[in-house]
């Protein structure tokens, strides 16, 4: 179960994650490395803006 405590917890996570995961998987096979990096930078910046984490310091 990949670290989930119950099947219910896994199902809740996967239900939320399924709508989000497509945003982070561009069609890699049709992009050059440069375009892939640029696309992922844009997508992650949008995600940071949506989640409100843009401009916050990273924690270790």
VENHU-V659103 format. One line per field, one symbol per residue. phi: phi as a letter, one per 30 degrees, with the letter a starting at -180 (. if undefined). Layout:
phi->???
This chain:
phi->.hjddbdddddddddddddcdddcbddedcbddddddddddddddddddddicdidddcc
